[in-house]
Amino acid sequence: MARKTHVQDIDELERNPIGLPSFTAKQVSGLLDTLVSSLSTQYHQYLKHHWVVEGPEHRDLHVFFEEAYGETQKHLDTIAERMTTLGAVPTASMRAQAGKSLLEAESEGVFPIREMLKRDLENEQALISFIGEAIGKAAELKDYGSETLLKQVLLEREERAHEIDHYLGHDSLYRRLTEEAS
């Protein structure tokens, strides 16, 4: 008796337990898979920035990046779990995720913190835009569960972008002190 090595291939869709039409489940899960891959890219960016951040605001930024990668990992997991509810298999290998991600991973090495934060903000803005489109498509296809989940994720990504924008503000305590000393 031959053993089957795969229970389900990445491009196969099982019947979903929530009764969504397979066309809807396939369309929405494709969008969610792009989001899973993109969130994975952003997760690794935040993790790297957490490891390498230096400077006078190191402690605050170190904590910020830890919260950011934690929240991003939570979103990634939640979206991937929704895909399995829809009967799909999320892309899981880093190589395949890189090919599906909306975001390009930052080059290896350490960059000035403002550059890293600007890149994080640009990534969040791309994620926010894509999530908004996915919400519209899920609503159009009457997948209200995915729509609701994506709205929740959207609000949290928007809040993260707003926090990054504060760090990129034109003024900081450190900058003000160095200017006053001049």
HUZISUL-V130940 format. One record per residue. RES is the residue in three letters. PSI is psi as a letter, one per 20 degrees, with the letter a starting at -180 (999 if undefined). Layout:
RES:PSI + RES:PSI
This chain:
MET:p + ALA:q + ARG:p + LYS:p + THR:h + HIS:p + VAL:h + GLN:p + ASP:r + ILE:h + ASP:j + GLU:q + LEU:p + GLU:r + ARG:p + ASN:q + PRO:i + ILE:j + GLY:j + LEU:q + PRO:q + SER:h + PHE:g + THR:g + ALA:h + LYS:g + GLN:g + VAL:g + SER:h + GLY:g + LEU:g + LEU:h + ASP:h + THR:g + LEU:g + VAL:g + SER:g + SER:g + LEU:h + SER:g + THR:g + GLN:h + TYR:g + HIS:h + GLN:g + TYR:h + LEU:g + LYS:g + HIS:h + HIS:g + TRP:h + VAL:i + VAL:p + GLU:r + GLY:a + PRO:h + GLU:k + HIS:g + ARG:g + ASP:g + LEU:h + HIS:g + VAL:g + PHE:g + PHE:h + GLU:g + GLU:h + ALA:g + TYR:h + GLY:g + GLU:g + THR:g + GLN:h + LYS:g + HIS:g + LEU:g + ASP:g + THR:g + ILE:g + ALA:h + GLU:h + ARG:h + MET:g + THR:h + THR:h + LEU:i + GLY:j + ALA:r + VAL:p + PRO:q + THR:p + ALA:h + SER:q + MET:h + ARG:g + ALA:h + GLN:g + ALA:h + GLY:h + LYS:i + SER:q + LEU:h + LEU:q + GLU:p + ALA:q + GLU:q + SER:q + GLU:q + GLY:r + VAL:p + PHE:r + PRO:q + ILE:h + ARG:h + GLU:g + MET:g + LEU:h + LYS:g + ARG:g + ASP:g + LEU:g + GLU:g + ASN:g + GLU:h + GLN:h + ALA:g + LEU:g + ILE:g + SER:g + PHE:g + ILE:g + GLY:g + GLU:g + ALA:h + ILE:g + GLY:g + LYS:g + ALA:g + ALA:g + GLU:h + LEU:j + LYS:k + ASP:n + TYR:h + GLY:g + SER:h + GLU:g + THR:g + LEU:g + LEU:h + LYS:g + GLN:g + VAL:g + LEU:g + LEU:h + GLU:h + ARG:h + GLU:g + GLU:g + ARG:g + ALA:h + HIS:g + GLU:g + ILE:g + ASP:h + HIS:g + TYR:h + LEU:j + GLY:r + HIS:i + ASP:q + SER:r + LEU:g + TYR:g + ARG:g + ARG:g + LEU:g + THR:h + GLU:h + GLU:h + ALA:i + SER:999
